[in-house]
Amino acid sequence: MITKTKHSREWRILLNPAFCGEIIRNAIKEYEKHDEKGLSFTLVFFILPLILHPDTYNKIQNRRQGQFFGWLDKQFLFNIDLDERIKLLKKVTLESISFLAFFNAIKITNGKIQTVDFDLYDDSQKYKPYMQKYQDKAIQVGRWLGQSPSLSTLYFMLGVRP
């Protein structure tokens, strides 16, 4: 049950399907530069736990250089219970995917998620500066996932069991 506190209000705003969907969509869009078939459906569950966790968010550097596994090794990500974060954000991720699919911003085919050309409403421009910092992190995570050799290697390196 969510109590009415400043923290819970902040989390309700942060975890809304439109906001989280835009983070996911940006990561998938970057991933598609490496694999035009789209992001494996199972990988979508890594995006929000990596980006929305405050400590991890602060450690994601927005740069084209560097490999995901080197970053993981430096950040000791295994000590932060990523699998628990994935479980906690599973419902939010599914709601965000549903939101994106409802508005035809993504399509899901053969277990892969692809982006579709999609324009946000003009009213969304007032949120652009706030969204930009999350968008940059989403692009970096999408790039890292796209550069990774295989799904099984990603699971192993992230310490998550399918």
FIKOL-81523 format. One record per atom (N, C-alpha, C): x, y, z; chain; atom name; residue number from 1. Coordinates in Angstrom, 2 decimals. Atoms other than C-alpha are relative to their C-alpha. Layout:
<recs>
REC       c1       c2       c3  ch  at    i
REC        X        Y        Z   A  CA  NUM
...
</recs>
This chain:
<recs>
REC       c1       c2       c3  ch  at    i
REC     0.84    -1.18     0.00   A   N    1
REC     0.00     0.00     0.00   A  CA    1
REC     0.88     1.25     0.00   A   C    1
REC    -0.77    -1.24     0.07   A   N    2
REC     1.32     3.44    -0.89   A  CA    2
REC    -0.57     0.98     1.01   A   C    2
REC     0.44    -1.01    -0.95   A   N    3
REC     1.18     5.97     1.90   A  CA    3
REC     0.21     1.36    -0.60   A   C    3
REC    -0.11    -1.36     0.53   A   N    4
REC     0.81     9.68     1.30   A  CA    4
REC     1.18     0.71     0.65   A   C    4
REC    -1.19    -0.69    -0.46   A   N    5
REC     4.32    10.92     1.78   A  CA    5
REC     0.64     0.67    -1.20   A   C    5
REC    -0.71    -0.67     1.09   A   N    6
REC     6.60    13.14    -0.23   A  CA    6
REC     0.71    -1.03    -0.87   A   C    6
REC    -0.73     1.03     0.73   A   N    7
REC     8.63    10.08    -1.19   A  CA    7
REC    -0.94    -0.79    -0.91   A   C    7
REC     0.91     0.80     0.82   A   N    8
REC     5.63     8.10    -2.42   A  CA    8
REC    -0.55     0.83    -1.17   A   C    8
REC     0.46    -0.86     1.09   A   N    9
REC     4.38    11.09    -4.48   A  CA    9
REC     1.07     0.07    -1.09   A   C    9
REC    -1.11    -0.04     0.95   A   N   10
REC     7.79    11.36    -6.12   A  CA   10
REC     0.08    -1.30    -0.79   A   C   10
REC    -0.07     1.29     0.67   A   N   11
REC     7.80     7.64    -6.88   A  CA   11
REC    -1.19    -0.21    -0.93   A   C   11
REC     1.17     0.13     0.87   A   N   12
REC     4.25     7.76    -8.31   A  CA   12
REC     0.23     0.78    -1.29   A   C   12
REC    -0.29    -0.80     1.19   A   N   13
REC     5.37    10.52   -10.68   A  CA   13
REC     1.07    -0.68    -0.84   A   C   13
REC    -1.12     0.62     0.71   A   N   14
REC     8.61     8.76   -11.58   A  CA   14
REC    -0.40    -1.31    -0.67   A   C   14
REC     0.34     1.33     0.50   A   N   15
REC     7.00     5.37   -12.11   A  CA   15
REC    -1.26    -0.03    -0.85   A   C   15
REC     1.20     0.03     0.85   A   N   16
REC     4.09     6.44   -14.31   A  CA   16
REC     0.36    -0.62    -1.36   A   C   16
REC    -0.27     0.73     1.24   A   N   17
REC     3.76     4.41   -17.53   A  CA   17
REC     0.50     0.87    -1.16   A   C   17
REC    -0.45    -0.86     1.10   A   N   18
REC     4.26     7.38   -19.88   A  CA   18
REC     1.48     0.34     0.16   A   C   18
REC    -1.40    -0.35    -0.26   A   N   19
REC     7.53     8.46   -18.27   A  CA   19
REC     0.91    -1.21    -0.17   A   C   19
REC    -0.82     1.22     0.10   A   N   20
REC     8.89     4.93   -17.90   A  CA   20
REC    -0.01    -0.54    -1.43   A   C   20
REC     0.09     0.45     1.38   A   N   21
REC     7.66     4.07   -21.39   A  CA   21
REC     0.96     0.76    -0.90   A   C   21
REC    -0.92    -0.81     0.81   A   N   22
REC     9.66     6.93   -22.85   A  CA   22
REC     1.45    -0.41     0.26   A   C   22
REC    -1.35     0.50    -0.31   A   N   23
REC    12.79     5.69   -21.05   A  CA   23
REC     0.24    -1.31    -0.76   A   C   23
REC    -0.11     1.29     0.68   A   N   24
REC    12.19     2.18   -22.41   A  CA   24
REC     0.11     0.20    -1.51   A   C   24
REC     0.00    -0.23     1.45   A   N   25
REC    11.44     3.46   -25.92   A  CA   25
REC     1.34     0.55    -0.49   A   C   25
REC    -1.30    -0.55     0.39   A   N   26
REC    14.68     5.48   -26.02   A  CA   26
REC     1.09    -1.06     0.04   A   C   26
REC    -1.00     1.08    -0.08   A   N   27
REC    16.73     2.46   -24.92   A  CA   27
REC    -0.17    -0.95    -1.19   A   C   27
REC     0.25     0.91     1.13   A   N   28
REC    15.07     0.26   -27.56   A  CA   28
REC     0.45     0.64    -1.31   A   C   28
REC    -0.38    -0.72     1.22   A   N   29
REC    15.61     2.89   -30.24   A  CA   29
REC     1.52    -0.06    -0.21   A   C   29
REC    -1.46     0.09     0.11   A   N   30
REC    19.35     2.94   -29.49   A  CA   30
REC     0.44    -1.43    -0.27   A   C   30
REC    -0.31     1.41     0.21   A   N   31
REC    19.46    -0.86   -29.32   A  CA   31
REC    -0.17    -0.38    -1.46   A   C   31
REC     0.29     0.32     1.40   A   N   32
REC    17.96    -1.01   -32.82   A  CA   32
REC     1.12     0.41    -0.95   A   C   32
REC    -1.16    -0.36     0.83   A   N   33
REC    21.11     0.63   -34.17   A  CA   33
REC     0.97    -1.17    -0.11   A   C   33
REC    -0.88     1.17    -0.01   A   N   34
REC    22.87    -2.65   -33.33   A  CA   34
REC    -0.72    -1.26    -0.50   A   C   34
REC     0.80     1.14     0.45   A   N   35
REC    20.03    -5.07   -34.13   A  CA   35
REC    -1.36     0.52    -0.44   A   C   35
REC     1.23    -0.60     0.53   A   N   36
REC    17.27    -3.83   -36.41   A  CA   36
REC    -1.25    -0.84     0.27   A   C   36
REC     1.15     0.84    -0.31   A   N   37
REC    15.06    -6.78   -35.43   A  CA   37
REC    -0.66     0.41     1.32   A   C   37
REC     0.56    -0.49    -1.26   A   N   38
REC    14.56    -5.12   -32.03   A  CA   38
REC     0.58    -0.68     1.22   A   C   38
REC    -0.48     0.47    -1.29   A   N   39
REC    15.20    -5.77   -28.37   A  CA   39
REC    -0.75    -1.25     0.43   A   C   39
REC     0.64     1.19    -0.54   A   N   40
REC    14.53    -9.21   -26.94   A  CA   40
REC    -0.93     0.40     1.15   A   C   40
REC     0.99    -0.38    -1.00   A   N   41
REC    11.42    -8.97   -24.78   A  CA   41
REC     0.55    -0.13     1.43   A   C   41
REC    -0.51     0.19    -1.37   A   N   42
REC    13.27   -10.32   -21.73   A  CA   42
REC     0.98     1.09     0.42   A   C   42
REC    -0.96    -1.05    -0.35   A   N   43
REC    15.94    -7.60   -21.92   A  CA   43
REC    -0.66     1.30     0.44   A   C   43
REC     0.68    -1.24    -0.35   A   N   44
REC    13.36    -4.84   -21.52   A  CA   44
REC    -0.11     0.15     1.53   A   C   44
REC     0.14    -0.04    -1.44   A   N   45
REC    13.13    -5.76   -17.83   A  CA   45
REC     1.26     0.48     0.73   A   C   45
REC    -1.22    -0.54    -0.59   A   N   46
REC    16.73    -4.61   -17.23   A  CA   46
REC     0.05     1.53    -0.03   A   C   46
REC    -0.15    -1.43     0.27   A   N   47
REC    16.21    -1.05   -18.46   A  CA   47
REC    -0.36     0.86     1.20   A   C   47
REC     0.42    -0.86    -1.12   A   N   48
REC    14.22     0.56   -15.64   A  CA   48
REC     0.81    -0.26     1.28   A   C   48
REC    -0.80     0.22    -1.22   A   N   49
REC    16.09    -1.18   -12.78   A  CA   49
REC     1.41     0.62    -0.06   A   C   49
REC    -1.31    -0.62     0.14   A   N   50
REC    19.39     0.12   -14.17   A  CA   50
REC    -0.09     1.53     0.05   A   C   50
REC     0.07    -1.46     0.14   A   N   51
REC    18.24     3.66   -14.92   A  CA   51
REC    -0.66     0.68     1.20   A   C   51
REC     0.74    -0.66    -1.07   A   N   52
REC    15.83     4.38   -12.06   A  CA   52
REC     0.59    -0.19     1.39   A   C   52
REC    -0.68     0.18    -1.30   A   N   53
REC    18.07     3.15    -9.24   A  CA   53
REC     0.97     1.16     0.18   A   C   53
REC    -0.80    -1.23    -0.13   A   N   54
REC    19.67     6.36    -7.89   A  CA   54
REC     1.51    -0.21    -0.06   A   C   54
REC    -1.45     0.23     0.01   A   N   55
REC    23.15     4.92    -7.26   A  CA   55
REC     0.49    -0.42    -1.38   A   C   55
REC    -0.39     0.46     1.33   A   N   56
REC    23.28     3.14   -10.61   A  CA   56
REC    -0.14     1.13    -1.01   A   C   56
REC     0.23    -1.15     0.90   A   N   57
REC    21.83     6.16   -12.44   A  CA   57
REC     1.21     0.93     0.02   A   C   57
REC    -1.13    -0.92    -0.14   A   N   58
REC    24.66     8.32   -11.09   A  CA   58
REC     1.30    -0.56    -0.57   A   C   58
REC    -1.24     0.62     0.49   A   N   59
REC    27.29     5.83   -12.27   A  CA   59
REC    -0.01    -0.24    -1.51   A   C   59
REC     0.07     0.17     1.45   A   N   60
REC    26.06     5.59   -15.86   A  CA   60
REC     0.52     1.27    -0.66   A   C   60
REC    -0.59    -1.14     0.70   A   N   61
REC    28.26     7.87   -17.92   A  CA   61
REC    -0.51     0.01    -1.43   A   C   61
REC     0.52    -0.12     1.37   A   N   62
REC    26.88     9.15   -21.21   A  CA   62
REC     1.15     0.21    -0.97   A   C   62
REC    -1.09    -0.10     0.97   A   N   63
REC    29.66     8.37   -23.60   A  CA   63
REC    -0.03    -1.23    -0.91   A   C   63
REC     0.02     1.08     0.98   A   N   64
REC    30.12     6.23   -26.65   A  CA   64
REC     1.10    -1.04     0.26   A   C   64
REC    -1.10     0.94    -0.24   A   N   65
REC    33.31     4.63   -25.39   A  CA   65
REC    -0.33    -0.87     1.21   A   C   65
REC     0.15     0.88    -1.15   A   N   66
REC    33.44     1.75   -22.97   A  CA   66
REC    -1.04    -1.08    -0.25   A   C   66
REC     0.89     1.13     0.13   A   N   67
REC    31.82    -1.63   -22.88   A  CA   67
REC    -0.79    -0.21     1.30   A   C   67
REC     0.89     0.25    -1.12   A   N   68
REC    28.98    -2.66   -20.59   A  CA   68
REC     0.67    -0.86     1.07   A   C   68
REC    -0.59     0.90    -0.98   A   N   69
REC    30.92    -5.48   -18.96   A  CA   69
REC     1.14     0.64     0.77   A   C   69
REC    -1.03    -0.76    -0.70   A   N   70
REC    33.85    -3.20   -18.13   A  CA   70
REC    -0.62     0.92     1.04   A   C   70
REC     0.71    -0.88    -0.93   A   N   71
REC    31.42    -0.76   -16.52   A  CA   71
REC    -0.54    -0.81     1.18   A   C   71
REC     0.53     0.85    -1.06   A   N   72
REC    29.76    -3.59   -14.58   A  CA   72
REC     1.10    -0.40     0.99   A   C   72
REC    -1.11     0.43    -0.84   A   N   73
REC    33.11    -4.79   -13.30   A  CA   73
REC     0.45     1.13     0.93   A   C   73
REC    -0.42    -1.15    -0.81   A   N   74
REC    34.03    -1.30   -12.08   A  CA   74
REC    -1.04     0.38     1.04   A   C   74
REC     1.06    -0.46    -0.88   A   N   75
REC    30.66    -0.68   -10.44   A  CA   75
REC    -0.45    -1.04     1.03   A   C   75
REC     0.39     1.06    -0.93   A   N   76
REC    30.32    -4.00    -8.58   A  CA   76
REC    -1.51    -0.13     0.10   A   C   76
REC     1.45     0.02     0.06   A   N   77
REC    26.71    -4.21    -9.70   A  CA   77
REC    -0.60    -1.23     0.68   A   C   77
REC     0.52     1.21    -0.61   A   N   78
REC    26.37    -7.70    -8.27   A  CA   78
REC    -0.42     0.23     1.45   A   C   78
REC     0.29    -0.25    -1.41   A   N   79
REC    26.24    -6.22    -4.77   A  CA   79
REC    -1.28     0.80     0.22   A   C   79
REC     1.17    -0.86    -0.18   A   N   80
REC    23.08    -4.21    -5.43   A  CA   80
REC    -1.32    -0.73    -0.27   A   C   80
REC     1.21     0.80     0.18   A   N   81
REC    20.56    -7.04    -5.99   A  CA   81
REC    -0.83     0.44    -1.21   A   C   81
REC     0.71    -0.38     1.20   A   N   82
REC    19.61    -6.26    -9.56   A  CA   82
REC    -1.23    -0.88    -0.22   A   C   82
REC     1.15     0.89     0.19   A   N   83
REC    17.35    -9.32    -9.66   A  CA   83
REC    -1.19     0.43     0.86   A   C   83
REC     1.09    -0.51    -0.85   A   N   84
REC    15.34    -7.85    -6.76   A  CA   84
REC    -0.61     1.26    -0.60   A   C   84
REC     0.51    -1.21     0.66   A   N   85
REC    15.04    -4.52    -8.57   A  CA   85
REC    -0.86    -0.36    -1.20   A   C   85
REC     0.78     0.43     1.15   A   N   86
REC    13.82    -6.33   -11.66   A  CA   86
REC    -1.37    -0.49     0.46   A   C   86
REC     1.29     0.48    -0.52   A   N   87
REC    11.13    -8.08    -9.62   A  CA   87
REC    -0.88     1.15     0.46   A   C   87
REC     0.77    -1.14    -0.49   A   N   88
REC    10.06    -4.82    -7.98   A  CA   88
REC    -0.57     0.86    -1.13   A   C   88
REC     0.43    -0.86     1.11   A   N   89
REC     9.78    -2.99   -11.31   A  CA   89
REC    -0.65    -0.76    -1.15   A   C   89
REC     0.60     0.81     1.06   A   N   90
REC     8.29    -5.86   -13.33   A  CA   90
REC    -1.38     0.56    -0.40   A   C   90
REC     1.34    -0.51     0.29   A   N   91
REC     4.72    -4.50   -13.06   A  CA   91
REC     0.08     1.36    -0.72   A   C   91
REC    -0.17    -1.31     0.63   A   N   92
REC     5.85    -0.96   -13.95   A  CA   92
REC     0.47    -0.17    -1.44   A   C   92
REC    -0.51     0.26     1.34   A   N   93
REC     7.76    -2.29   -16.95   A  CA   93
REC    -1.12    -0.51    -0.91   A   C   93
REC     1.10     0.53     0.80   A   N   94
REC     4.74    -4.27   -18.17   A  CA   94
REC    -1.05     1.07    -0.30   A   C   94
REC     0.95    -1.09     0.22   A   N   95
REC     2.43    -1.27   -17.70   A  CA   95
REC     0.54     0.99    -1.04   A   C   95
REC    -0.63    -0.92     0.95   A   N   96
REC     4.89     0.90   -19.63   A  CA   96
REC    -0.01    -0.56    -1.41   A   C   96
REC     0.05     0.65     1.31   A   N   97
REC     5.10    -1.60   -22.48   A  CA   97
REC    -1.43     0.03    -0.54   A   C   97
REC     1.41    -0.06     0.41   A   N   98
REC     1.30    -1.78   -22.58   A  CA   98
REC    -0.38     1.40    -0.47   A   C   98
REC     0.26    -1.39     0.36   A   N   99
REC     1.12     2.01   -22.67   A  CA   99
REC     0.58     0.31    -1.38   A   C   99
REC    -0.65    -0.25     1.29   A   N  100
REC     3.59     2.20   -25.54   A  CA  100
REC    -0.72    -0.72    -1.14   A   C  100
REC     0.70     0.77     1.03   A   N  101
REC     1.78    -0.53   -27.47   A  CA  101
REC    -1.37     0.62    -0.30   A   C  101
REC     1.30    -0.62     0.18   A   N  102
REC    -1.59     1.15   -26.92   A  CA  102
REC     0.08     1.23    -0.90   A   C  102
REC    -0.18    -1.21     0.80   A   N  103
REC    -0.27     4.38   -28.45   A  CA  103
REC     0.82    -0.23    -1.27   A   C  103
REC    -0.73     0.37     1.22   A   N  104
REC     1.47     2.49   -31.28   A  CA  104
REC     1.41     0.61    -0.06   A   C  104
REC    -1.37    -0.50    -0.05   A   N  105
REC     4.90     3.67   -30.17   A  CA  105
REC     1.00    -1.14    -0.11   A   C  105
REC    -0.82     1.21     0.15   A   N  106
REC     6.25     0.09   -30.23   A  CA  106
REC    -0.85    -1.08    -0.65   A   C  106
REC     0.69     1.21     0.43   A   N  107
REC     5.40    -3.21   -31.82   A  CA  107
REC     0.80    -1.19     0.49   A   C  107
REC    -0.63     1.22    -0.52   A   N  108
REC     6.13    -6.68   -30.50   A  CA  108
REC    -0.26    -1.11    -1.02   A   C  108
REC     0.08     1.05     1.01   A   N  109
REC     6.89    -9.39   -33.04   A  CA  109
REC     1.05    -1.06     0.30   A   C  109
REC    -0.92     1.13    -0.20   A   N  110
REC     8.43   -12.82   -32.48   A  CA  110
REC     0.93     0.20     1.20   A   C  110
REC    -0.78    -0.17    -1.22   A   N  111
REC     9.61   -11.95   -28.96   A  CA  111
REC     0.96     1.18    -0.02   A   C  111
REC    -0.85    -1.19     0.12   A   N  112
REC    11.28    -8.71   -30.09   A  CA  112
REC    -0.87     1.25     0.05   A   C  112
REC     0.70    -1.28    -0.07   A   N  113
REC    10.23    -5.14   -29.34   A  CA  113
REC     0.72     0.98    -0.90   A   C  113
REC    -0.55    -1.01     0.91   A   N  114
REC    10.73    -2.51   -32.02   A  CA  114
REC    -0.75     1.31     0.21   A   C  114
REC     0.65    -1.30    -0.08   A   N  115
REC    10.03     1.20   -31.94   A  CA  115
REC    -0.71     0.31    -1.31   A   C  115
REC     0.75    -0.47     1.15   A   N  116
REC     7.59     2.84   -34.31   A  CA  116
REC     0.13     1.52     0.04   A   C  116
REC    -0.04    -1.46     0.02   A   N  117
REC     7.83     6.46   -35.47   A  CA  117
REC    -1.14     0.54     0.83   A   C  117
REC     0.98    -0.45    -0.98   A   N  118
REC     6.04     8.34   -32.75   A  CA  118
REC     0.36     1.41     0.43   A   C  118
REC    -0.21    -1.37    -0.46   A   N  119
REC     5.65    12.02   -31.88   A  CA  119
REC    -0.75     0.24     1.29   A   C  119
REC     0.67    -0.38    -1.24   A   N  120
REC     4.92    13.23   -28.39   A  CA  120
REC    -0.82     1.26    -0.25   A   C  120
REC     0.80    -1.22     0.10   A   N  121
REC     2.32    15.92   -27.91   A  CA  121
REC     0.88     1.23     0.24   A   C  121
REC    -0.72    -1.25    -0.21   A   N  122
REC     3.51    19.53   -28.03   A  CA  122
REC     0.08     0.37     1.47   A   C  122
REC     0.00    -0.31    -1.44   A   N  123
REC     2.58    19.85   -24.34   A  CA  123
REC     1.17    -0.65     0.72   A   C  123
REC    -1.08     0.71    -0.67   A   N  124
REC     5.36    17.42   -23.52   A  CA  124
REC     1.31     0.78     0.00   A   C  124
REC    -1.23    -0.80     0.08   A   N  125
REC     7.99    20.06   -24.38   A  CA  125
REC     0.38     0.59     1.34   A   C  125
REC    -0.33    -0.57    -1.30   A   N  126
REC     7.71    21.51   -20.89   A  CA  126
REC     0.73    -1.01     0.89   A   C  126
REC    -0.68     1.03    -0.78   A   N  127
REC     9.00    18.17   -19.53   A  CA  127
REC     1.33    -0.40    -0.62   A   C  127
REC    -1.19     0.41     0.74   A   N  128
REC    11.82    17.89   -22.06   A  CA  128
REC     1.31     0.13     0.79   A   C  128
REC    -1.27    -0.09    -0.74   A   N  129
REC    14.65    19.23   -19.83   A  CA  129
REC     0.13    -1.08     1.09   A   C  129
REC    -0.02     1.03    -1.05   A   N  130
REC    13.69    16.80   -17.05   A  CA  130
REC     0.21    -1.37    -0.63   A   C  130
REC    -0.09     1.29     0.67   A   N  131
REC    13.31    13.89   -19.46   A  CA  131
REC     1.37    -0.21    -0.63   A   C  131
REC    -1.27     0.11     0.72   A   N  132
REC    16.61    14.64   -21.22   A  CA  132
REC     1.05    -0.79     0.77   A   C  132
REC    -1.03     0.72    -0.76   A   N  133
REC    18.78    13.38   -18.37   A  CA  133
REC    -0.28    -1.50     0.08   A   C  133
REC     0.34     1.42     0.01   A   N  134
REC    16.88    10.08   -18.26   A  CA  134
REC     0.14    -0.59    -1.40   A   C  134
REC    -0.14     0.44     1.37   A   N  135
REC    16.86     9.86   -22.03   A  CA  135
REC     1.46    -0.34    -0.31   A   C  135
REC    -1.42     0.26     0.22   A   N  136
REC    20.66    10.10   -22.10   A  CA  136
REC     0.43    -1.32     0.63   A   C  136
REC    -0.34     1.26    -0.67   A   N  137
REC    20.94     7.24   -19.60   A  CA  137
REC    -0.62    -1.18    -0.76   A   C  137
REC     0.67     1.07     0.75   A   N  138
REC    18.42     5.17   -21.59   A  CA  138
REC     0.77    -0.31    -1.28   A   C  138
REC    -0.77     0.19     1.23   A   N  139
REC    20.44     5.70   -24.76   A  CA  139
REC     1.28    -0.78     0.31   A   C  139
REC    -1.22     0.72    -0.37   A   N  140
REC    23.61     4.54   -23.00   A  CA  140
REC    -0.30    -1.47     0.32   A   C  140
REC     0.36     1.39    -0.33   A   N  141
REC    21.90     1.42   -21.60   A  CA  141
REC    -0.39    -0.75    -1.26   A   C  141
REC     0.35     0.63     1.27   A   N  142
REC    20.39     0.66   -25.02   A  CA  142
REC     1.22    -0.34    -0.83   A   C  142
REC    -1.26     0.22     0.72   A   N  143
REC    23.85     1.00   -26.58   A  CA  143
REC     0.74    -1.18     0.60   A   C  143
REC    -0.70     1.10    -0.66   A   N  144
REC    25.39    -1.31   -23.99   A  CA  144
REC    -0.67    -1.33    -0.30   A   C  144
REC     0.71     1.26     0.27   A   N  145
REC    22.70    -3.95   -24.45   A  CA  145
REC     0.20    -0.42    -1.45   A   C  145
REC    -0.19     0.30     1.42   A   N  146
REC    23.07    -3.71   -28.22   A  CA  146
REC     1.39    -0.50    -0.33   A   C  146
REC    -1.38     0.40     0.24   A   N  147
REC    26.84    -4.19   -28.04   A  CA  147
REC     0.35    -1.32     0.69   A   C  147
REC    -0.28     1.22    -0.75   A   N  148
REC    26.59    -7.24   -25.77   A  CA  148
REC    -0.06    -1.22    -0.92   A   C  148
REC    -0.11     1.13     0.92   A   N  149
REC    27.51   -10.57   -27.36   A  CA  149
REC    -1.22    -0.91    -0.06   A   C  149
REC     1.15     0.91     0.02   A   N  150
REC    24.50   -12.66   -26.31   A  CA  150
REC    -0.87     0.22     1.23   A   C  150
REC     0.95    -0.11    -1.11   A   N  151
REC    21.46   -12.83   -24.07   A  CA  151
REC     0.49    -0.77     1.22   A   C  151
REC    -0.46     0.82    -1.12   A   N  152
REC    22.93   -15.61   -21.95   A  CA  152
REC     1.20     0.65     0.69   A   C  152
REC    -1.14    -0.70    -0.59   A   N  153
REC    26.15   -13.63   -21.43   A  CA  153
REC    -0.47     1.17     0.85   A   C  153
REC     0.56    -1.12    -0.77   A   N  154
REC    24.13   -10.61   -20.31   A  CA  154
REC    -0.57    -0.49     1.33   A   C  154
REC     0.56     0.55    -1.24   A   N  155
REC    22.21   -12.69   -17.79   A  CA  155
REC     1.11    -0.39     0.98   A   C  155
REC    -1.10     0.43    -0.86   A   N  156
REC    25.42   -14.18   -16.46   A  CA  156
REC     0.72     1.19     0.63   A   C  156
REC    -0.75    -1.16    -0.50   A   N  157
REC    27.24   -10.85   -16.16   A  CA  157
REC    -0.82     0.84     0.98   A   C  157
REC     0.85    -0.77    -0.89   A   N  158
REC    24.25    -9.21   -14.46   A  CA  158
REC    -0.39    -0.79     1.25   A   C  158
REC     0.30     0.80    -1.18   A   N  159
REC    23.94   -12.07   -11.99   A  CA  159
REC    -1.46    -0.32     0.14   A   C  159
REC     1.44     0.28    -0.01   A   N  160
REC    20.34   -12.74   -12.97   A  CA  160
REC    -0.22    -1.35    -0.64   A   C  160
REC     0.34     1.30     0.58   A   N  161
REC    18.93   -16.19   -13.54   A  CA  161
REC    -1.35     0.12    -0.68   A   C  161
REC     1.28    -0.08     0.73   A   N  162
REC    16.21   -16.45   -16.21   A  CA  162
REC    -1.09    -0.85     0.65   A   C  162
</recs>
